[in-house]
Amino acid sequence: MRSLVCFLFVFNVASVAYSQDTAAPVTHEVTRGLFNIDIEVAGVIESRRVNEISIRTHSWSALEIDAILDQGVNVKKGDMLVRFKTDELVEAIDDLKYECELARFDLNTLELELAENSQTLEMDQQLSERSLSRAEEDFEYFVNVERPLSEKSARDSVKNSQWSVENAQDELEQLRLMYTEDELVEASEAIVLKRAERQLEQAKNWLERAEISLKRTLETDLPRSFETRQNDLDRLRLQHIKTRSARPISLERQKVAVERATFALNRKLEKLNKLKQDLDMMTVVAPVDGVLYHGKCNRGKWSASGSGNGQLKVGDAVTRGTVILSIVDTSDVFIRCDLDEQHLGSLTEGMKGKATLTGFPDRKAEVSVESVNYIPVSDGRFDCKIKIEQSANLMPGLNCKIKLRVFEDKNALSLPSSSVFTDDETEYYVYRVRQASAPQRVVVQIGKSHDGRTQISSGVAAGDRVLQEKP
């Protein structure tokens, strides 16, 4: 019996020691109260009415600042904002004026030459036609009249020479016969015979020359003359065709030259007119009242191409067509945000919040979501406009933080998110703990989760305790 008592004593002591060494599991109580989700986004103040100022010259591109107002100045409509240097532009205008005058003289000269050539080419055409007609008449006269007459004349010359020889021969024979019958030939008779013999010899010479001349006339001179006249006539015909064909081409070329000179003059005049208009643009005035900013506003961020801390200054060169200044209406501003994609589905129009200026943490403003654009402005970033309920003294360009309450349930059941378990993200459960019973696996319906807590829609009640970890 004593042994049994000792055993029971030792067993009880061991049980007490075991229960003291084993810690109780950590539990959390299901509570009911305020459950809200706030998100914070960065934004920048931006004006709804911004008048962008750019210089859009027609031709002149050498734009160097000669004078400019400082950024932040309040300007009135008509105030000078920026003035550009004009020395080189004025010189270019003067040079172009002289070029226009010279171009106008060249055009007048070409027009006079065209008018003159129109008349002279017509006269040249008529002269060519007359020359060709006369040449054809002369050639026809040569072939039909002059050549046959020349041939006949040459033959007649030979015939006349033959007759002269025959006459001289007959006369000499007659004299010889007459003088031979006389026994005594006187000296005078001898002279007569000698003259007759010489005349016969001379007649024979003329006959020989006439025959040679006839041969040359028929075989050489007349064929050559025919060939020369034929060639001259062919040349005149070709020249006539050339004159007739070249006349409209020449006139057309001169007309084109006049048109080209007219076009060149008009281009110079147009350029001159544009340069004069550009000269009027060298002084830029304010189109409206407002605050002057240097550069262009791009989604609330200001960018300027100046060399002095981003601001333009005297001596800086600007590019035509780019925005160099902006006049801002500071009475109507809003906040622009680049919304992260993870918050895209959380915001709705009209959602309330507060904005805190980065540079002035003690200044806050009541705000609300004005619009959300679901087309991304960059990778994973979306445009969001925030309406400022009271926008006094909020200057465009100031950065701020906006805290928006995207969800609120003042009587929500919630648990630490670490106490809610899931195996496949379709069913969620907790381990509820009740006295004198083992932890019970209970399926719950969850709502929102934020900042380490999860909203519970059903499955447990306020006051229930659940395990922090799985048993």
LOROMI-646850 format. One record per residue (C-alpha): x, y, z. Coordinates in steps of 0.1 Angstrom, whole numbers, always signed. Last residue first. Layout:
node x:X&y:Y&z:Z $
...
***
This chain:
node x:-27&y:+235&z:-343 $
node x:-27&y:+261&z:-371 $
node x:-14&y:+294&z:-359 $
node x:-30&y:+325&z:-344 $
node x:-58&y:+303&z:-329 $
node x:-92&y:+318&z:-328 $
node x:-113&y:+334&z:-300 $
node x:-149&y:+342&z:-304 $
node x:-160&y:+375&z:-288 $
node x:-177&y:+389&z:-319 $
node x:-190&y:+360&z:-339 $
node x:-176&y:+336&z:-364 $
node x:-186&y:+321&z:-398 $
node x:-196&y:+353&z:-416 $
node x:-184&y:+386&z:-431 $
node x:-149&y:+387&z:-416 $
node x:-127&y:+417&z:-425 $
node x:-90&y:+409&z:-425 $
node x:-62&y:+427&z:-406 $
node x:-25&y:+431&z:-413 $
node x:-27&y:+466&z:-428 $
node x:-56&y:+458&z:-451 $
node x:-78&y:+429&z:-460 $
node x:-113&y:+433&z:-473 $
node x:-141&y:+407&z:-470 $
node x:-138&y:+372&z:-457 $
node x:-164&y:+344&z:-454 $
node x:-155&y:+319&z:-428 $
node x:-151&y:+281&z:-426 $
node x:-146&y:+269&z:-390 $
node x:-119&y:+243&z:-379 $
node x:-125&y:+236&z:-342 $
node x:-98&y:+238&z:-316 $
node x:-103&y:+210&z:-290 $
node x:-129&y:+213&z:-263 $
node x:-130&y:+222&z:-225 $
node x:-132&y:+259&z:-232 $
node x:-137&y:+271&z:-268 $
node x:-111&y:+278&z:-295 $
node x:-120&y:+286&z:-331 $
node x:-95&y:+275&z:-357 $
node x:-100&y:+297&z:-388 $
node x:-111&y:+291&z:-424 $
node x:-109&y:+304&z:-459 $
node x:-121&y:+286&z:-491 $
node x:-112&y:+296&z:-526 $
node x:-76&y:+307&z:-520 $
node x:-65&y:+270&z:-524 $
node x:-54&y:+260&z:-489 $
node x:-66&y:+290&z:-469 $
node x:-60&y:+303&z:-434 $
node x:-71&y:+333&z:-414 $
node x:-52&y:+339&z:-381 $
node x:-23&y:+357&z:-399 $
node x:-48&y:+383&z:-413 $
node x:-54&y:+395&z:-378 $
node x:-92&y:+394&z:-373 $
node x:-121&y:+416&z:-381 $
node x:-158&y:+419&z:-376 $
node x:-171&y:+452&z:-390 $
node x:-193&y:+478&z:-374 $
node x:-178&y:+511&z:-387 $
node x:-171&y:+498&z:-421 $
node x:-149&y:+520&z:-443 $
node x:-132&y:+516&z:-477 $
node x:-112&y:+538&z:-501 $
node x:-103&y:+564&z:-476 $
node x:-80&y:+587&z:-495 $
node x:-47&y:+602&z:-483 $
node x:-32&y:+627&z:-507 $
node x:+4&y:+638&z:-504 $
node x:+16&y:+671&z:-519 $
node x:+39&y:+687&z:-544 $
node x:+36&y:+724&z:-553 $
node x:+39&y:+731&z:-591 $
node x:+7&y:+752&z:-593 $
node x:+3&y:+775&z:-563 $
node x:-22&y:+768&z:-536 $
node x:-31&y:+801&z:-521 $
node x:-69&y:+793&z:-519 $
node x:-78&y:+759&z:-532 $
node x:-107&y:+749&z:-509 $
node x:-126&y:+718&z:-521 $
node x:-96&y:+706&z:-541 $
node x:-106&y:+681&z:-568 $
node x:-82&y:+653&z:-575 $
node x:-75&y:+642&z:-610 $
node x:-61&y:+607&z:-617 $
node x:-40&y:+595&z:-646 $
node x:-28&y:+560&z:-646 $
node x:+6&y:+544&z:-641 $
node x:+16&y:+507&z:-647 $
node x:+38&y:+515&z:-677 $
node x:+30&y:+551&z:-687 $
node x:-1&y:+573&z:-692 $
node x:-23&y:+542&z:-688 $
node x:-59&y:+543&z:-701 $
node x:-82&y:+539&z:-671 $
node x:-85&y:+576&z:-665 $
node x:-98&y:+584&z:-630 $
node x:-118&y:+615&z:-623 $
node x:-127&y:+640&z:-596 $
node x:-116&y:+622&z:-565 $
node x:-123&y:+644&z:-535 $
node x:-102&y:+669&z:-515 $
node x:-102&y:+687&z:-481 $
node x:-70&y:+706&z:-477 $
node x:-41&y:+704&z:-453 $
node x:-14&y:+729&z:-444 $
node x:+7&y:+718&z:-414 $
node x:+30&y:+697&z:-436 $
node x:+40&y:+728&z:-456 $
node x:+67&y:+717&z:-481 $
node x:+50&y:+684&z:-489 $
node x:+15&y:+699&z:-489 $
node x:-10&y:+676&z:-473 $
node x:-41&y:+666&z:-491 $
node x:-71&y:+650&z:-474 $
node x:-97&y:+625&z:-486 $
node x:-132&y:+620&z:-500 $
node x:-143&y:+596&z:-528 $
node x:-164&y:+616&z:-553 $
node x:-154&y:+595&z:-583 $
node x:-143&y:+560&z:-574 $
node x:-109&y:+547&z:-564 $
node x:-101&y:+512&z:-553 $
node x:-99&y:+495&z:-588 $
node x:-69&y:+515&z:-599 $
node x:-50&y:+512&z:-566 $
node x:-28&y:+483&z:-577 $
node x:-22&y:+502&z:-610 $
node x:-4&y:+530&z:-593 $
node x:-20&y:+564&z:-598 $
node x:+0&y:+592&z:-613 $
node x:-17&y:+621&z:-596 $
node x:-29&y:+656&z:-606 $
node x:-42&y:+679&z:-580 $
node x:-66&y:+707&z:-590 $
node x:-63&y:+745&z:-595 $
node x:-87&y:+774&z:-603 $
node x:-75&y:+807&z:-589 $
node x:-39&y:+803&z:-600 $
node x:-45&y:+811&z:-637 $
node x:-12&y:+803&z:-653 $
node x:+7&y:+821&z:-681 $
node x:+32&y:+797&z:-696 $
node x:+65&y:+804&z:-712 $
node x:+89&y:+786&z:-737 $
node x:+66&y:+762&z:-755 $
node x:+83&y:+749&z:-785 $
node x:+74&y:+761&z:-820 $
node x:+107&y:+780&z:-826 $
node x:+136&y:+767&z:-806 $
node x:+151&y:+789&z:-779 $
node x:+185&y:+804&z:-775 $
node x:+195&y:+818&z:-741 $
node x:+213&y:+851&z:-741 $
node x:+191&y:+868&z:-715 $
node x:+176&y:+842&z:-692 $
node x:+153&y:+812&z:-692 $
node x:+147&y:+792&z:-661 $
node x:+159&y:+756&z:-656 $
node x:+184&y:+766&z:-629 $
node x:+198&y:+793&z:-653 $
node x:+205&y:+775&z:-686 $
node x:+170&y:+777&z:-699 $
node x:+152&y:+748&z:-716 $
node x:+122&y:+748&z:-693 $
node x:+102&y:+720&z:-677 $
node x:+74&y:+722&z:-652 $
node x:+57&y:+691&z:-638 $
node x:+20&y:+691&z:-633 $
node x:+12&y:+666&z:-660 $
node x:+35&y:+684&z:-684 $
node x:+36&y:+721&z:-677 $
node x:+58&y:+740&z:-702 $
node x:+86&y:+764&z:-697 $
node x:+91&y:+795&z:-676 $
node x:+60&y:+804&z:-655 $
node x:+43&y:+838&z:-655 $
node x:+13&y:+843&z:-632 $
node x:-20&y:+854&z:-647 $
node x:-37&y:+879&z:-670 $
node x:-42&y:+870&z:-706 $
node x:-25&y:+873&z:-740 $
node x:+8&y:+884&z:-725 $
node x:+32&y:+900&z:-750 $
node x:+59&y:+886&z:-772 $
node x:+84&y:+909&z:-789 $
node x:+102&y:+892&z:-818 $
node x:+69&y:+884&z:-834 $
node x:+68&y:+916&z:-855 $
node x:+102&y:+907&z:-870 $
node x:+87&y:+873&z:-879 $
node x:+60&y:+891&z:-899 $
node x:+87&y:+910&z:-918 $
node x:+106&y:+877&z:-923 $
node x:+74&y:+862&z:-937 $
node x:+69&y:+891&z:-961 $
node x:+105&y:+888&z:-973 $
node x:+100&y:+851&z:-978 $
node x:+69&y:+857&z:-998 $
node x:+87&y:+883&z:-1019 $
node x:+116&y:+859&z:-1025 $
node x:+92&y:+832&z:-1034 $
node x:+73&y:+855&z:-1057 $
node x:+106&y:+865&z:-1074 $
node x:+116&y:+829&z:-1079 $
node x:+81&y:+821&z:-1093 $
node x:+83&y:+850&z:-1117 $
node x:+118&y:+840&z:-1128 $
node x:+106&y:+805&z:-1134 $
node x:+76&y:+817&z:-1153 $
node x:+98&y:+839&z:-1174 $
node x:+122&y:+811&z:-1181 $
node x:+93&y:+788&z:-1189 $
node x:+80&y:+814&z:-1214 $
node x:+115&y:+816&z:-1229 $
node x:+117&y:+779&z:-1233 $
node x:+82&y:+779&z:-1248 $
node x:+93&y:+805&z:-1273 $
node x:+123&y:+785&z:-1283 $
node x:+103&y:+754&z:-1286 $
node x:+76&y:+771&z:-1307 $
node x:+103&y:+785&z:-1331 $
node x:+124&y:+754&z:-1332 $
node x:+101&y:+734&z:-1354 $
node x:+95&y:+761&z:-1381 $
node x:+131&y:+772&z:-1380 $
node x:+143&y:+736&z:-1382 $
node x:+120&y:+728&z:-1411 $
node x:+131&y:+759&z:-1429 $
node x:+168&y:+751&z:-1422 $
node x:+162&y:+716&z:-1436 $
node x:+145&y:+731&z:-1468 $
node x:+173&y:+756&z:-1471 $
node x:+199&y:+729&z:-1468 $
node x:+181&y:+709&z:-1495 $
node x:+180&y:+739&z:-1518 $
node x:+217&y:+746&z:-1512 $
node x:+225&y:+709&z:-1519 $
node x:+205&y:+710&z:-1552 $
node x:+221&y:+743&z:-1562 $
node x:+255&y:+728&z:-1556 $
node x:+247&y:+696&z:-1574 $
node x:+232&y:+714&z:-1604 $
node x:+263&y:+737&z:-1606 $
node x:+285&y:+707&z:-1604 $
node x:+266&y:+690&z:-1632 $
node x:+267&y:+722&z:-1653 $
node x:+304&y:+728&z:-1648 $
node x:+317&y:+693&z:-1652 $
node x:+305&y:+672&z:-1681 $
node x:+285&y:+695&z:-1702 $
node x:+304&y:+727&z:-1695 $
node x:+337&y:+710&z:-1696 $
node x:+330&y:+693&z:-1729 $
node x:+316&y:+725&z:-1744 $
node x:+346&y:+745&z:-1732 $
node x:+370&y:+719&z:-1748 $
node x:+350&y:+722&z:-1781 $
node x:+350&y:+760&z:-1779 $
node x:+387&y:+761&z:-1772 $
node x:+394&y:+739&z:-1803 $
node x:+371&y:+760&z:-1824 $
node x:+387&y:+791&z:-1812 $
node x:+421&y:+777&z:-1822 $
node x:+408&y:+767&z:-1856 $
node x:+395&y:+802&z:-1861 $
node x:+429&y:+816&z:-1852 $
node x:+445&y:+793&z:-1877 $
node x:+421&y:+804&z:-1903 $
node x:+425&y:+840&z:-1895 $
node x:+463&y:+835&z:-1896 $
node x:+460&y:+820&z:-1931 $
node x:+438&y:+848&z:-1943 $
node x:+462&y:+873&z:-1929 $
node x:+491&y:+856&z:-1948 $
node x:+470&y:+855&z:-1979 $
node x:+463&y:+893&z:-1977 $
node x:+499&y:+900&z:-1970 $
node x:+510&y:+880&z:-2000 $
node x:+484&y:+899&z:-2021 $
node x:+500&y:+931&z:-2010 $
node x:+534&y:+920&z:-2020 $
node x:+523&y:+912&z:-2055 $
node x:+521&y:+878&z:-2069 $
node x:+532&y:+876&z:-2105 $
node x:+519&y:+849&z:-2127 $
node x:+483&y:+854&z:-2117 $
node x:+463&y:+823&z:-2117 $
node x:+476&y:+814&z:-2082 $
node x:+463&y:+846&z:-2067 $
node x:+427&y:+837&z:-2073 $
node x:+430&y:+801&z:-2063 $
node x:+449&y:+811&z:-2032 $
node x:+424&y:+837&z:-2023 $
node x:+395&y:+812&z:-2027 $
node x:+413&y:+787&z:-2006 $
node x:+418&y:+813&z:-1979 $
node x:+382&y:+824&z:-1980 $
node x:+369&y:+789&z:-1979 $
node x:+392&y:+780&z:-1949 $
node x:+383&y:+811&z:-1931 $
node x:+346&y:+804&z:-1936 $
node x:+350&y:+768&z:-1925 $
node x:+370&y:+778&z:-1895 $
node x:+344&y:+805&z:-1886 $
node x:+316&y:+780&z:-1891 $
node x:+333&y:+755&z:-1868 $
node x:+337&y:+783&z:-1842 $
node x:+300&y:+791&z:-1846 $
node x:+291&y:+754&z:-1841 $
node x:+314&y:+752&z:-1811 $
node x:+297&y:+784&z:-1796 $
node x:+263&y:+770&z:-1805 $
node x:+271&y:+739&z:-1785 $
node x:+281&y:+760&z:-1755 $
node x:+250&y:+782&z:-1759 $
node x:+227&y:+751&z:-1762 $
node x:+242&y:+736&z:-1730 $
node x:+239&y:+769&z:-1712 $
node x:+203&y:+773&z:-1724 $
node x:+195&y:+738&z:-1713 $
node x:+210&y:+746&z:-1678 $
node x:+194&y:+780&z:-1675 $
node x:+158&y:+771&z:-1685 $
node x:+143&y:+740&z:-1669 $
node x:+169&y:+729&z:-1644 $
node x:+182&y:+764&z:-1636 $
node x:+146&y:+779&z:-1635 $
node x:+135&y:+751&z:-1612 $
node x:+165&y:+757&z:-1589 $
node x:+158&y:+794&z:-1589 $
node x:+121&y:+789&z:-1581 $
node x:+130&y:+764&z:-1553 $
node x:+155&y:+789&z:-1539 $
node x:+130&y:+817&z:-1541 $
node x:+104&y:+796&z:-1521 $
node x:+130&y:+785&z:-1496 $
node x:+142&y:+821&z:-1491 $
node x:+106&y:+833&z:-1487 $
node x:+97&y:+806&z:-1462 $
node x:+128&y:+813&z:-1442 $
node x:+121&y:+850&z:-1442 $
node x:+85&y:+843&z:-1430 $
node x:+98&y:+821&z:-1402 $
node x:+125&y:+846&z:-1392 $
node x:+98&y:+874&z:-1391 $
node x:+78&y:+852&z:-1367 $
node x:+109&y:+845&z:-1347 $
node x:+116&y:+883&z:-1346 $
node x:+81&y:+891&z:-1332 $
node x:+80&y:+865&z:-1304 $
node x:+117&y:+871&z:-1298 $
node x:+109&y:+907&z:-1289 $
node x:+81&y:+898&z:-1265 $
node x:+102&y:+871&z:-1249 $
node x:+132&y:+893&z:-1246 $
node x:+111&y:+920&z:-1230 $
node x:+97&y:+895&z:-1205 $
node x:+132&y:+882&z:-1197 $
node x:+145&y:+916&z:-1190 $
node x:+115&y:+924&z:-1168 $
node x:+121&y:+892&z:-1148 $
node x:+158&y:+900&z:-1143 $
node x:+149&y:+935&z:-1131 $
node x:+124&y:+920&z:-1106 $
node x:+150&y:+895&z:-1094 $
node x:+174&y:+924&z:-1088 $
node x:+148&y:+942&z:-1068 $
node x:+139&y:+911&z:-1048 $
node x:+176&y:+905&z:-1040 $
node x:+179&y:+940&z:-1027 $
node x:+149&y:+935&z:-1004 $
node x:+164&y:+902&z:-993 $
node x:+195&y:+919&z:-981 $
node x:+175&y:+944&z:-961 $
node x:+154&y:+916&z:-945 $
node x:+185&y:+896&z:-936 $
node x:+200&y:+927&z:-919 $
node x:+168&y:+932&z:-899 $
node x:+169&y:+896&z:-888 $
node x:+205&y:+898&z:-878 $
node x:+199&y:+927&z:-855 $
node x:+166&y:+915&z:-841 $
node x:+174&y:+901&z:-807 $
node x:+144&y:+885&z:-790 $
node x:+120&y:+901&z:-765 $
node x:+101&y:+882&z:-737 $
node x:+70&y:+888&z:-716 $
node x:+59&y:+923&z:-725 $
node x:+26&y:+931&z:-709 $
node x:-5&y:+931&z:-731 $
node x:-28&y:+912&z:-707 $
node x:-15&y:+917&z:-672 $
node x:+14&y:+898&z:-656 $
node x:+20&y:+885&z:-621 $
node x:+57&y:+876&z:-619 $
node x:+65&y:+840&z:-608 $
node x:+93&y:+835&z:-633 $
node x:+113&y:+865&z:-642 $
node x:+105&y:+886&z:-672 $
node x:+126&y:+883&z:-704 $
node x:+150&y:+905&z:-724 $
node x:+173&y:+899&z:-754 $
node x:+166&y:+862&z:-758 $
node x:+182&y:+846&z:-789 $
node x:+159&y:+832&z:-816 $
node x:+179&y:+823&z:-848 $
node x:+150&y:+804&z:-865 $
node x:+135&y:+830&z:-889 $
node x:+111&y:+815&z:-914 $
node x:+75&y:+815&z:-904 $
node x:+80&y:+822&z:-867 $
node x:+61&y:+802&z:-842 $
node x:+71&y:+817&z:-809 $
node x:+55&y:+797&z:-780 $
node x:+34&y:+808&z:-750 $
node x:+12&y:+782&z:-733 $
node x:-19&y:+796&z:-716 $
node x:-27&y:+774&z:-686 $
node x:-62&y:+772&z:-672 $
node x:-70&y:+742&z:-650 $
node x:-39&y:+748&z:-629 $
node x:-19&y:+720&z:-614 $
node x:-9&y:+711&z:-579 $
node x:+12&y:+679&z:-577 $
node x:+3&y:+645&z:-564 $
node x:+16&y:+616&z:-544 $
node x:-7&y:+588&z:-533 $
node x:-17&y:+575&z:-499 $
node x:-42&y:+547&z:-494 $
node x:-67&y:+543&z:-466 $
node x:-86&y:+512&z:-458 $
node x:-111&y:+511&z:-429 $
node x:-124&y:+487&z:-403 $
node x:-142&y:+504&z:-373 $
node x:-155&y:+479&z:-347 $
node x:-163&y:+443&z:-339 $
node x:-137&y:+420&z:-325 $
node x:-129&y:+384&z:-329 $
node x:-104&y:+376&z:-302 $
node x:-70&y:+363&z:-309 $
node x:-53&y:+332&z:-296 $
node x:-17&y:+321&z:-288 $
node x:-15&y:+284&z:-277 $
node x:-9&y:+277&z:-240 $
node x:+27&y:+269&z:-231 $
node x:+37&y:+233&z:-221 $
node x:+64&y:+233&z:-192 $
node x:+38&y:+239&z:-165 $
node x:+16&y:+211&z:-177 $
node x:+46&y:+187&z:-177 $
node x:+57&y:+197&z:-141 $
node x:+21&y:+192&z:-128 $
node x:+20&y:+158&z:-144 $
node x:+53&y:+148&z:-130 $
node x:+43&y:+157&z:-95 $
node x:+11&y:+137&z:-99 $
node x:+29&y:+106&z:-111 $
node x:+54&y:+108&z:-81 $
node x:+26&y:+110&z:-56 $
node x:+7&y:+81&z:-72 $
node x:+38&y:+59&z:-71 $
node x:+45&y:+67&z:-35 $
node x:+9&y:+58&z:-25 $
node x:+12&y:+25&z:-44 $
node x:+44&y:+16&z:-25 $
node x:+28&y:+23&z:+9 $
node x:+0&y:+0&z:+0 $
***
